[in-house]
Amino acid sequence: MANSHVYVIAEAGVNHNGSLDMAKELVEVAAKAGADAVKFQTFRADRLVSGNAPKADYQRRSCGGDESQYAMLKKLELGEEAHAELITHCKLHGIQFLSTPFDAESVDLLGGTLDLPTIKIPSGEITNAPLLLKIASLGKPVIMSTGMCTLADVEAALGVLAFGFTCPGAHPGVAGFEAAYASSEGQQSLREKVILLHCTTEYPAPFAEVNLRAMDTLASAFGLAVGFSDHTEGVAIPVAAAARGAVVVEKHFTLDRSLPGPDHKASLEPDELCEMVKAIRQVEIALGSGRKVPAPSEIKNAAVARKSIVAARDIREGEAYCSDNLCIKRPGSGLSPLRYWDVVGRRAARNYAKDEVIEL
């Protein structure tokens, strides 16, 4: 995830609708689009949500309000065998498999049994200190979304991660988390292992509430690499995030927005995902080094686009240069107009025809 490369996560999430075949098709779509990773969600509904937990408004809009959130999520689970098949399918198609764990057993599956190299923490779990601590105990790199968060929320979560990274076996608690966060060892572990994603947790997120400048605030406050998890409609905002320096961009996608399910309507379709990745790749190339120097391709155009000091009319040898007999015209292959006042008052060393470039 080098700074010169935007790491694009195509978020399949639960848009497989519980079907392994559909999940595999999502892998293929993400790989074809050029994403770096395709991300799913790993959970057991009975460990994630209570039986009487209400649906979010966007879930009611997408799925109706008749069934419970538990019933909705139960149909979207993927088992261990399905995870293993998806990892194999990802390797076959040259894309990294990622998934977000929502409970302790899912952390064990992803970080232990399946040994994923990176763990993604969703915005909804950022206050779940036991889960954060378990994730940190794996010692693996972490990508953490920060939707619904204040800076204080993010700092508290980072304290838990720092404690888990640097204090194995120690008794956890708020004082220990704060001490780990304040320590040089804790800060070093965060710099080495954590990427923060700015996020607005609404589906779709209103453009007026995206607040991309908060990426800069996160980077300044915590000194960590920062990216963006997008829930807006279309591709403009994730591309803008890449232009603002996001090292990771995450975006939901689906096979078809008209499919039933909680997240399809706020997701990109395959052609749009391709468009987004292509635009982000163009942006990462266009960002360049930051040095303000002529680009190789434009050097040849300087003589055409710029101007030189030329004779405004025929000039006789010995005649003094003045505003009446000098002017500024293309091409730019001669004496720069910056030297105009060095020329005025001097005398011509030879005859010049109108429009001829003046020499000193």
Contacts in CASP RR format, 6 or more apart in sequence:
PFRMAT RR
TARGET T0000
AUTHOR 0000-0000-0000
METHOD contacts of the structure
MODEL  1
MANSHVYVIAEAGVNHNGSLDMAKELVEVAAKAGADAVKFQTFRADRLVS
GNAPKADYQRRSCGGDESQYAMLKKLELGEEAHAELITHCKLHGIQFLST
PFDAESVDLLGGTLDLPTIKIPSGEITNAPLLLKIASLGKPVIMSTGMCT
LADVEAALGVLAFGFTCPGAHPGVAGFEAAYASSEGQQSLREKVILLHCT
TEYPAPFAEVNLRAMDTLASAFGLAVGFSDHTEGVAIPVAAAARGAVVVE
KHFTLDRSLPGPDHKASLEPDELCEMVKAIRQVEIALGSGRKVPAPSEIK
NAAVARKSIVAARDIREGEAYCSDNLCIKRPGSGLSPLRYWDVVGRRAAR
NYAKDEVIEL
1 7 0 8 1.000
1 195 0 8 1.000
1 225 0 8 1.000
1 247 0 8 1.000
1 248 0 8 1.000
3 225 0 8 1.000
3 247 0 8 1.000
4 284 0 8 1.000
5 284 0 8 1.000
6 242 0 8 1.000
6 245 0 8 1.000
6 246 0 8 1.000
6 247 0 8 1.000
6 248 0 8 1.000
6 249 0 8 1.000
6 280 0 8 1.000
6 281 0 8 1.000
6 283 0 8 1.000
6 284 0 8 1.000
7 36 0 8 1.000
7 37 0 8 1.000
7 247 0 8 1.000
7 248 0 8 1.000
7 249 0 8 1.000
8 34 0 8 1.000
8 35 0 8 1.000
8 36 0 8 1.000
8 37 0 8 1.000
8 248 0 8 1.000
8 249 0 8 1.000
8 250 0 8 1.000
8 251 0 8 1.000
8 276 0 8 1.000
8 277 0 8 1.000
8 280 0 8 1.000
9 35 0 8 1.000
9 36 0 8 1.000
9 37 0 8 1.000
9 38 0 8 1.000
9 39 0 8 1.000
9 98 0 8 1.000
9 120 0 8 1.000
9 143 0 8 1.000
9 248 0 8 1.000
9 249 0 8 1.000
9 250 0 8 1.000
9 251 0 8 1.000
10 26 0 8 1.000
10 29 0 8 1.000
10 30 0 8 1.000
10 33 0 8 1.000
10 35 0 8 1.000
10 37 0 8 1.000
10 38 0 8 1.000
10 39 0 8 1.000
10 251 0 8 1.000
10 253 0 8 1.000
10 273 0 8 1.000
10 277 0 8 1.000
11 39 0 8 1.000
11 229 0 8 1.000
11 250 0 8 1.000
11 251 0 8 1.000
11 252 0 8 1.000
11 253 0 8 1.000
11 267 0 8 1.000
12 23 0 8 1.000
12 26 0 8 1.000
12 27 0 8 1.000
12 30 0 8 1.000
12 38 0 8 1.000
12 39 0 8 1.000
12 40 0 8 1.000
12 252 0 8 1.000
12 253 0 8 1.000
13 39 0 8 1.000
13 40 0 8 1.000
13 41 0 8 1.000
13 100 0 8 1.000
13 252 0 8 1.000
13 263 0 8 1.000
14 40 0 8 1.000
14 41 0 8 1.000
14 73 0 8 1.000
14 76 0 8 1.000
14 261 0 8 1.000
14 262 0 8 1.000
14 263 0 8 1.000
15 22 0 8 1.000
15 26 0 8 1.000
15 252 0 8 1.000
15 253 0 8 1.000
15 254 0 8 1.000
15 255 0 8 1.000
15 259 0 8 1.000
15 261 0 8 1.000
15 263 0 8 1.000
15 264 0 8 1.000
15 267 0 8 1.000
16 22 0 8 1.000
16 23 0 8 1.000
16 26 0 8 1.000
16 40 0 8 1.000
16 76 0 8 1.000
16 78 0 8 1.000
17 75 0 8 1.000
17 76 0 8 1.000
17 259 0 8 1.000
17 260 0 8 1.000
17 261 0 8 1.000
18 75 0 8 1.000
18 76 0 8 1.000
18 77 0 8 1.000
18 78 0 8 1.000
20 78 0 8 1.000
20 82 0 8 1.000
20 85 0 8 1.000
20 86 0 8 1.000
22 255 0 8 1.000
23 40 0 8 1.000
23 78 0 8 1.000
23 82 0 8 1.000
23 86 0 8 1.000
24 85 0 8 1.000
24 86 0 8 1.000
24 89 0 8 1.000
25 255 0 8 1.000
26 38 0 8 1.000
26 253 0 8 1.000
26 254 0 8 1.000
26 255 0 8 1.000
27 38 0 8 1.000
27 86 0 8 1.000
27 89 0 8 1.000
27 90 0 8 1.000
27 93 0 8 1.000
27 95 0 8 1.000
27 97 0 8 1.000
28 89 0 8 1.000
28 93 0 8 1.000
29 253 0 8 1.000
29 255 0 8 1.000
29 270 0 8 1.000
29 273 0 8 1.000
30 37 0 8 1.000
30 38 0 8 1.000
30 95 0 8 1.000
30 253 0 8 1.000
30 273 0 8 1.000
31 38 0 8 1.000
31 90 0 8 1.000
31 93 0 8 1.000
31 94 0 8 1.000
31 95 0 8 1.000
32 270 0 8 1.000
32 274 0 8 1.000
33 253 0 8 1.000
33 270 0 8 1.000
33 273 0 8 1.000
33 274 0 8 1.000
33 276 0 8 1.000
33 277 0 8 1.000
34 95 0 8 1.000
34 274 0 8 1.000
34 277 0 8 1.000
35 95 0 8 1.000
35 273 0 8 1.000
35 277 0 8 1.000
36 95 0 8 1.000
36 96 0 8 1.000
37 95 0 8 1.000
37 96 0 8 1.000
37 97 0 8 1.000
37 98 0 8 1.000
38 90 0 8 1.000
38 95 0 8 1.000
38 96 0 8 1.000
38 97 0 8 1.000
38 98 0 8 1.000
39 98 0 8 1.000
39 99 0 8 1.000
39 100 0 8 1.000
39 120 0 8 1.000
39 250 0 8 1.000
40 78 0 8 1.000
40 83 0 8 1.000
40 86 0 8 1.000
40 97 0 8 1.000
40 98 0 8 1.000
40 99 0 8 1.000
40 100 0 8 1.000
41 76 0 8 1.000
41 99 0 8 1.000
41 100 0 8 1.000
41 102 0 8 1.000
41 122 0 8 1.000
42 78 0 8 1.000
42 83 0 8 1.000
42 99 0 8 1.000
42 100 0 8 1.000
42 101 0 8 1.000
42 102 0 8 1.000
42 106 0 8 1.000
42 109 0 8 1.000
42 110 0 8 1.000
43 73 0 8 1.000
43 77 0 8 1.000
43 101 0 8 1.000
43 102 0 8 1.000
43 103 0 8 1.000
43 106 0 8 1.000
44 77 0 8 1.000
44 103 0 8 1.000
44 105 0 8 1.000
44 106 0 8 1.000
45 70 0 8 1.000
45 73 0 8 1.000
45 74 0 8 1.000
45 76 0 8 1.000
45 77 0 8 1.000
46 70 0 8 1.000
46 74 0 8 1.000
47 102 0 8 1.000
47 103 0 8 1.000
47 104 0 8 1.000
47 105 0 8 1.000
47 106 0 8 1.000
48 73 0 8 1.000
48 102 0 8 1.000
48 103 0 8 1.000
49 69 0 8 1.000
49 70 0 8 1.000
49 73 0 8 1.000
50 70 0 8 1.000
51 68 0 8 1.000
51 69 0 8 1.000
51 70 0 8 1.000
52 68 0 8 1.000
53 68 0 8 1.000
53 69 0 8 1.000
53 70 0 8 1.000
54 69 0 8 1.000
55 63 0 8 1.000
55 64 0 8 1.000
55 65 0 8 1.000
55 68 0 8 1.000
55 69 0 8 1.000
55 72 0 8 1.000
56 69 0 8 1.000
56 203 0 8 1.000
58 202 0 8 1.000
58 203 0 8 1.000
58 262 0 8 1.000
58 266 0 8 1.000
59 69 0 8 1.000
59 72 0 8 1.000
59 262 0 8 1.000
61 265 0 8 1.000
62 260 0 8 1.000
62 261 0 8 1.000
62 262 0 8 1.000
62 263 0 8 1.000
62 264 0 8 1.000
62 265 0 8 1.000
63 72 0 8 1.000
63 260 0 8 1.000
63 261 0 8 1.000
63 262 0 8 1.000
72 261 0 8 1.000
72 262 0 8 1.000
78 86 0 8 1.000
80 109 0 8 1.000
80 113 0 8 1.000
83 99 0 8 1.000
83 109 0 8 1.000
83 110 0 8 1.000
83 114 0 8 1.000
84 114 0 8 1.000
86 97 0 8 1.000
87 97 0 8 1.000
87 114 0 8 1.000
90 96 0 8 1.000
90 97 0 8 1.000
91 97 0 8 1.000
96 117 0 8 1.000
97 116 0 8 1.000
98 116 0 8 1.000
98 118 0 8 1.000
98 120 0 8 1.000
99 106 0 8 1.000
99 110 0 8 1.000
99 116 0 8 1.000
99 120 0 8 1.000
100 120 0 8 1.000
100 121 0 8 1.000
100 122 0 8 1.000
101 107 0 8 1.000
101 109 0 8 1.000
101 110 0 8 1.000
101 119 0 8 1.000
101 131 0 8 1.000
101 135 0 8 1.000
102 122 0 8 1.000
102 125 0 8 1.000
102 131 0 8 1.000
103 131 0 8 1.000
104 130 0 8 1.000
104 131 0 8 1.000
104 134 0 8 1.000
107 119 0 8 1.000
107 131 0 8 1.000
107 134 0 8 1.000
107 135 0 8 1.000
107 138 0 8 1.000
110 116 0 8 1.000
110 119 0 8 1.000
111 119 0 8 1.000
111 138 0 8 1.000
111 140 0 8 1.000
112 138 0 8 1.000
116 140 0 8 1.000
117 140 0 8 1.000
117 141 0 8 1.000
118 140 0 8 1.000
118 141 0 8 1.000
118 142 0 8 1.000
118 143 0 8 1.000
119 135 0 8 1.000
119 138 0 8 1.000
119 140 0 8 1.000
119 141 0 8 1.000
119 142 0 8 1.000
119 143 0 8 1.000
120 142 0 8 1.000
120 143 0 8 1.000
120 144 0 8 1.000
120 145 0 8 1.000
121 132 0 8 1.000
121 135 0 8 1.000
121 142 0 8 1.000
121 143 0 8 1.000
121 144 0 8 1.000
121 145 0 8 1.000
121 157 0 8 1.000
122 145 0 8 1.000
123 145 0 8 1.000
123 146 0 8 1.000
123 147 0 8 1.000
123 148 0 8 1.000
123 149 0 8 1.000
123 199 0 8 1.000
123 201 0 8 1.000
123 229 0 8 1.000
124 145 0 8 1.000
124 147 0 8 1.000
124 148 0 8 1.000
124 201 0 8 1.000
125 131 0 8 1.000
125 132 0 8 1.000
126 132 0 8 1.000
126 144 0 8 1.000
126 145 0 8 1.000
126 146 0 8 1.000
126 147 0 8 1.000
126 148 0 8 1.000
126 149 0 8 1.000
126 153 0 8 1.000
126 154 0 8 1.000
126 157 0 8 1.000
127 153 0 8 1.000
127 156 0 8 1.000
127 157 0 8 1.000
129 157 0 8 1.000
129 160 0 8 1.000
129 172 0 8 1.000
129 177 0 8 1.000
132 157 0 8 1.000
132 160 0 8 1.000
132 161 0 8 1.000
133 160 0 8 1.000
133 163 0 8 1.000
133 164 0 8 1.000
133 172 0 8 1.000
135 142 0 8 1.000
135 161 0 8 1.000
136 142 0 8 1.000
136 160 0 8 1.000
136 161 0 8 1.000
136 162 0 8 1.000
136 163 0 8 1.000
136 164 0 8 1.000
136 165 0 8 1.000
137 164 0 8 1.000
137 168 0 8 1.000
139 164 0 8 1.000
139 165 0 8 1.000
139 193 0 8 1.000
140 193 0 8 1.000
141 193 0 8 1.000
141 194 0 8 1.000
141 195 0 8 1.000
142 161 0 8 1.000
142 193 0 8 1.000
142 194 0 8 1.000
142 195 0 8 1.000
143 194 0 8 1.000
143 195 0 8 1.000
143 197 0 8 1.000
143 248 0 8 1.000
144 157 0 8 1.000
144 161 0 8 1.000
144 194 0 8 1.000
144 195 0 8 1.000
144 196 0 8 1.000
144 197 0 8 1.000
145 197 0 8 1.000
145 199 0 8 1.000
145 229 0 8 1.000
145 250 0 8 1.000
146 153 0 8 1.000
146 154 0 8 1.000
146 196 0 8 1.000
146 197 0 8 1.000
146 198 0 8 1.000
146 199 0 8 1.000
146 218 0 8 1.000
147 198 0 8 1.000
147 199 0 8 1.000
147 200 0 8 1.000
147 201 0 8 1.000
147 229 0 8 1.000
148 201 0 8 1.000
149 157 0 8 1.000
151 217 0 8 1.000
151 218 0 8 1.000
151 221 0 8 1.000
154 196 0 8 1.000
154 218 0 8 1.000
154 221 0 8 1.000
154 222 0 8 1.000
155 181 0 8 1.000
155 221 0 8 1.000
155 222 0 8 1.000
156 177 0 8 1.000
158 181 0 8 1.000
158 190 0 8 1.000
158 194 0 8 1.000
158 222 0 8 1.000
159 177 0 8 1.000
159 178 0 8 1.000
159 180 0 8 1.000
159 181 0 8 1.000
160 172 0 8 1.000
160 177 0 8 1.000
161 189 0 8 1.000
161 190 0 8 1.000
161 193 0 8 1.000
161 194 0 8 1.000
162 177 0 8 1.000
162 180 0 8 1.000
162 181 0 8 1.000
162 183 0 8 1.000
162 186 0 8 1.000
162 187 0 8 1.000
162 189 0 8 1.000
162 190 0 8 1.000
163 170 0 8 1.000
163 172 0 8 1.000
163 173 0 8 1.000
163 176 0 8 1.000
163 177 0 8 1.000
163 179 0 8 1.000
163 180 0 8 1.000
163 181 0 8 1.000
164 172 0 8 1.000
164 180 0 8 1.000
165 180 0 8 1.000
165 186 0 8 1.000
165 189 0 8 1.000
165 190 0 8 1.000
165 193 0 8 1.000
166 180 0 8 1.000
166 183 0 8 1.000
166 185 0 8 1.000
166 186 0 8 1.000
166 189 0 8 1.000
167 176 0 8 1.000
167 180 0 8 1.000
170 176 0 8 1.000
180 186 0 8 1.000
181 187 0 8 1.000
181 190 0 8 1.000
190 222 0 8 1.000
190 224 0 8 1.000
191 223 0 8 1.000
191 224 0 8 1.000
194 224 0 8 1.000
194 225 0 8 1.000
195 224 0 8 1.000
195 225 0 8 1.000
195 226 0 8 1.000
195 227 0 8 1.000
195 247 0 8 1.000
195 248 0 8 1.000
196 218 0 8 1.000
196 222 0 8 1.000
196 224 0 8 1.000
196 225 0 8 1.000
196 226 0 8 1.000
196 227 0 8 1.000
197 226 0 8 1.000
197 227 0 8 1.000
197 228 0 8 1.000
197 229 0 8 1.000
197 248 0 8 1.000
197 250 0 8 1.000
198 211 0 8 1.000
198 212 0 8 1.000
198 214 0 8 1.000
198 215 0 8 1.000
198 218 0 8 1.000
198 226 0 8 1.000
198 227 0 8 1.000
198 228 0 8 1.000
198 229 0 8 1.000
198 241 0 8 1.000
199 228 0 8 1.000
199 229 0 8 1.000
199 230 0 8 1.000
199 231 0 8 1.000
200 206 0 8 1.000
200 209 0 8 1.000
200 210 0 8 1.000
200 211 0 8 1.000
200 231 0 8 1.000
200 232 0 8 1.000
201 231 0 8 1.000
202 209 0 8 1.000
202 231 0 8 1.000
203 231 0 8 1.000
203 262 0 8 1.000
203 263 0 8 1.000
203 265 0 8 1.000
203 266 0 8 1.000
204 231 0 8 1.000
204 232 0 8 1.000
204 233 0 8 1.000
204 265 0 8 1.000
204 266 0 8 1.000
205 230 0 8 1.000
205 231 0 8 1.000
205 232 0 8 1.000
206 232 0 8 1.000
207 232 0 8 1.000
207 237 0 8 1.000
210 232 0 8 1.000
210 237 0 8 1.000
212 228 0 8 1.000
212 237 0 8 1.000
212 240 0 8 1.000
212 241 0 8 1.000
212 244 0 8 1.000
215 226 0 8 1.000
215 227 0 8 1.000
215 228 0 8 1.000
215 241 0 8 1.000
215 244 0 8 1.000
215 245 0 8 1.000
215 246 0 8 1.000
216 244 0 8 1.000
218 224 0 8 1.000
218 226 0 8 1.000
219 225 0 8 1.000
219 226 0 8 1.000
225 247 0 8 1.000
225 248 0 8 1.000
226 245 0 8 1.000
226 246 0 8 1.000
226 247 0 8 1.000
227 241 0 8 1.000
227 245 0 8 1.000
227 246 0 8 1.000
227 247 0 8 1.000
227 248 0 8 1.000
227 249 0 8 1.000
228 237 0 8 1.000
228 238 0 8 1.000
228 241 0 8 1.000
228 246 0 8 1.000
228 248 0 8 1.000
228 249 0 8 1.000
228 250 0 8 1.000
229 250 0 8 1.000
229 251 0 8 1.000
230 237 0 8 1.000
230 238 0 8 1.000
230 241 0 8 1.000
230 249 0 8 1.000
230 250 0 8 1.000
230 251 0 8 1.000
230 252 0 8 1.000
231 252 0 8 1.000
231 266 0 8 1.000
232 238 0 8 1.000
233 266 0 8 1.000
234 268 0 8 1.000
234 272 0 8 1.000
234 276 0 8 1.000
235 251 0 8 1.000
235 268 0 8 1.000
235 272 0 8 1.000
235 275 0 8 1.000
235 276 0 8 1.000
235 279 0 8 1.000
238 249 0 8 1.000
238 251 0 8 1.000
238 276 0 8 1.000
238 280 0 8 1.000
239 276 0 8 1.000
239 279 0 8 1.000
239 280 0 8 1.000
239 283 0 8 1.000
241 249 0 8 1.000
242 249 0 8 1.000
242 279 0 8 1.000
242 280 0 8 1.000
242 283 0 8 1.000
242 284 0 8 1.000
243 283 0 8 1.000
243 287 0 8 1.000
245 287 0 8 1.000
249 280 0 8 1.000
251 268 0 8 1.000
251 273 0 8 1.000
251 276 0 8 1.000
252 263 0 8 1.000
252 266 0 8 1.000
252 267 0 8 1.000
252 268 0 8 1.000
253 267 0 8 1.000
253 268 0 8 1.000
253 269 0 8 1.000
253 270 0 8 1.000
253 272 0 8 1.000
253 273 0 8 1.000
254 263 0 8 1.000
254 264 0 8 1.000
254 267 0 8 1.000
254 268 0 8 1.000
254 269 0 8 1.000
255 269 0 8 1.000
255 270 0 8 1.000
256 264 0 8 1.000
256 269 0 8 1.000
257 264 0 8 1.000
257 265 0 8 1.000
257 267 0 8 1.000
257 269 0 8 1.000
258 264 0 8 1.000
268 276 0 8 1.000
294 302 0 8 1.000
302 332 0 8 1.000
303 331 0 8 1.000
303 332 0 8 1.000
303 333 0 8 1.000
304 330 0 8 1.000
304 331 0 8 1.000
304 332 0 8 1.000
305 330 0 8 1.000
305 332 0 8 1.000
306 330 0 8 1.000
306 331 0 8 1.000
306 332 0 8 1.000
306 336 0 8 1.000
307 328 0 8 1.000
307 329 0 8 1.000
307 330 0 8 1.000
307 331 0 8 1.000
307 332 0 8 1.000
307 337 0 8 1.000
308 328 0 8 1.000
308 329 0 8 1.000
308 330 0 8 1.000
308 331 0 8 1.000
308 332 0 8 1.000
308 333 0 8 1.000
308 334 0 8 1.000
308 335 0 8 1.000
308 336 0 8 1.000
308 337 0 8 1.000
308 357 0 8 1.000
308 358 0 8 1.000
309 326 0 8 1.000
309 327 0 8 1.000
309 328 0 8 1.000
309 334 0 8 1.000
309 335 0 8 1.000
309 336 0 8 1.000
309 337 0 8 1.000
309 339 0 8 1.000
309 340 0 8 1.000
309 343 0 8 1.000
309 357 0 8 1.000
309 358 0 8 1.000
310 326 0 8 1.000
310 327 0 8 1.000
310 328 0 8 1.000
310 329 0 8 1.000
310 355 0 8 1.000
310 356 0 8 1.000
310 357 0 8 1.000
310 358 0 8 1.000
311 325 0 8 1.000
311 326 0 8 1.000
311 327 0 8 1.000
311 352 0 8 1.000
311 353 0 8 1.000
311 354 0 8 1.000
311 355 0 8 1.000
311 356 0 8 1.000
311 358 0 8 1.000
312 324 0 8 1.000
312 325 0 8 1.000
312 326 0 8 1.000
312 327 0 8 1.000
312 354 0 8 1.000
313 324 0 8 1.000
313 325 0 8 1.000
313 354 0 8 1.000
314 351 0 8 1.000
314 352 0 8 1.000
314 353 0 8 1.000
314 354 0 8 1.000
315 321 0 8 1.000
315 325 0 8 1.000
315 348 0 8 1.000
315 351 0 8 1.000
315 352 0 8 1.000
316 348 0 8 1.000
316 351 0 8 1.000
317 348 0 8 1.000
317 349 0 8 1.000
317 350 0 8 1.000
317 351 0 8 1.000
318 347 0 8 1.000
318 348 0 8 1.000
318 349 0 8 1.000
319 325 0 8 1.000
319 347 0 8 1.000
319 348 0 8 1.000
320 345 0 8 1.000
320 346 0 8 1.000
320 347 0 8 1.000
320 348 0 8 1.000
321 343 0 8 1.000
321 344 0 8 1.000
321 345 0 8 1.000
321 346 0 8 1.000
321 347 0 8 1.000
321 348 0 8 1.000
321 358 0 8 1.000
322 344 0 8 1.000
322 345 0 8 1.000
323 344 0 8 1.000
326 340 0 8 1.000
326 343 0 8 1.000
326 344 0 8 1.000
326 358 0 8 1.000
328 337 0 8 1.000
328 340 0 8 1.000
329 355 0 8 1.000
333 357 0 8 1.000
334 357 0 8 1.000
334 358 0 8 1.000
334 359 0 8 1.000
335 343 0 8 1.000
335 357 0 8 1.000
335 358 0 8 1.000
335 359 0 8 1.000
335 360 0 8 1.000
339 360 0 8 1.000
342 360 0 8 1.000
343 358 0 8 1.000
343 360 0 8 1.000
346 360 0 8 1.000
349 359 0 8 1.000
352 358 0 8 1.000
END
